């Protein structure tokens, strides 16, 4: 077993060719150990979302390798990647990706049911996850019956459900007011403190302050890395 939950080794991602070539990432290396939350910051087009997609096995690098708990994602087929995402990786997408025909609880329970957990147990786990982000009251509503903020918290609950060991979040507080956003980040922080690893893409310095480390991307490259403020500084950021 690797000492890292997620590790990118000299990863590059190139889209297109010739005059239309776009270098989304250029030789990025980073690692996140269990119990650690890493924030990734940078301007639009810097490669933040591409990095997260590669970390979750939703895309493959043009060069380099991505490892989750020591497993090289490039060596897994489609079925292996799907199983890894269901069991080990929780992903909060920018566009949420909730299924309109399923209720909040059904959306959250779906990855557990797909992994073979019985429906009753999957629903119980889903309700626990919804309770963590304070939207248990919308468990039986469909996405179009919820506010944008409620939908976002349901998407975060889906990422938290079950024994997920790696949480990947792409601007997870975008549709939330500042108070609710901070409470959701507190849930992610608590899950990391309990042993999970987290990778958080954000453009907000006050949100990045929840992390242990902050990596800065520009033009697809890591240009700086810093240790996040100490807890006392974090309290100041919240206030």
C-alpha positions, -999 to +999 in steps of 0.1 A: +000+000+000+014+034-010+019+061+016-001+084-006-038+083-014-032+101-047+000+108-065+006+125-099+040+118-114+053+142-140+018+144-156+011+163-188-022+166-207-023+179-243-055+185-262-055+188-300-026+190-324-008+214-346-019+250-343-048+240-321-026+223-295-035+231-259-011+221-231-036+218-202-010+204-178+028+204-181+049+180-160+028+183-128+039+162-098+021+162-065+009+138-038-017+138-010-014+115+020-043+101+039-056+126+065-045+156+043-065+182+024-047+198-005-062+229-022-054+238-058-056+274-068-050+293-101-066+316-127-091+303-152-074+280-178-046+272-155-054+234-155-072+230-122-102+211-135-080+190-158-059+180-128-090+169-109-103+149-138-070+130-141-069+124-104-104+108-106-096+087-136-121+106-157-093+114-182-059+100-190-026+119-191-007+124-223+025+117-204+032+107-168+011+086-144-016+089-118-017+065-088-045+061-063-034+042-032-005+028-052-026+016-081-016+031-115-049+043-131-034+038-166-032+001-159-069-002-152-096-009-178-130+007-178-145-017-154-116-014-129-118+024-130-155+024-125-151+001-095-124+023-080-145+054-084-176+037-067-156+024-038-127+048-032-132+082-048-159+108-041-161+135-068-180+168-065-185+181-101-188+217-109-220+210-128-232+186-100-244+158-124-274+148-103-298+124-121-331+143-125-353+111-123-339+102-088-346+117-055-318+132-034-315+101-013-315+079-044-288+100-061-266+097-030-273+060-025-267+051-062-229+045-061-233+023-030-261+002-047-240-001-079-212-015-056-235-042-044-247-027-011-284-036-004-309-009-010-319-005+027-283-001+038-275+022+009-304+045+018-294+045+055-258+056+044-273+082+020-294+097+048-264+099+071-244+117+043-273+141+037-275+148+074-237+157+074-244+185+049-277+195+066-301+186+038-317+154+052-351+173+048-349+171+010-341+133+009-373+125-010-373+155-034-362+154-070-334+178-081-358+202-099-377+206-065-346+218-048-327+251-047-293+254-063-277+253-029-296+222-019-286+205-051-250+213-045-251+199-009-267+167-023-239+164-047-214+168-019-233+141+002-230+117-028-192+123-027-191+116+010-213+085+012-198+053+023-161+046+031-146+069+005-109+074+009-103+101-016-125+132-020-121+154-052-140+187-051-142+212-080-154+245-066-178+227-042-193+258-026-201+278-058-239+279-053-238+282-015-240+313+007-209+320+028-222+304+060-233+272+043-202+270+022-180+272+053-201+245+070-196+222+039-159+228+039-159+219+076-175+185+067-148+179+041-121+189+066-136+166+092-136+136+067-099+143+060-091+145+097-108+111+100-083+096+075-095+104+040-074+125+016-089+155-002-081+175-033-100+208-034-101+231-064-110+267-054-105+303-064-113+315-029-083+320-005-106+317+025-117+283+013-082+272+006-074+281+042-092+249+053-064+228+035-031+217+049-013+227+018-020+250-012-007+244-047-008+272-072-011+265-110-005+288-139-004+278-176-006+241-166+024+242-143+029+242-105+044+276-098+042+277-060+032+256-030+026+268+005+015+254+039-020+266+047-025+291+077-025+276+112-059+269+129-058+303+147-055+320+113-083+299+099-106+311+127-098+347+116-106+338+080-140+324+091-149+355+112 
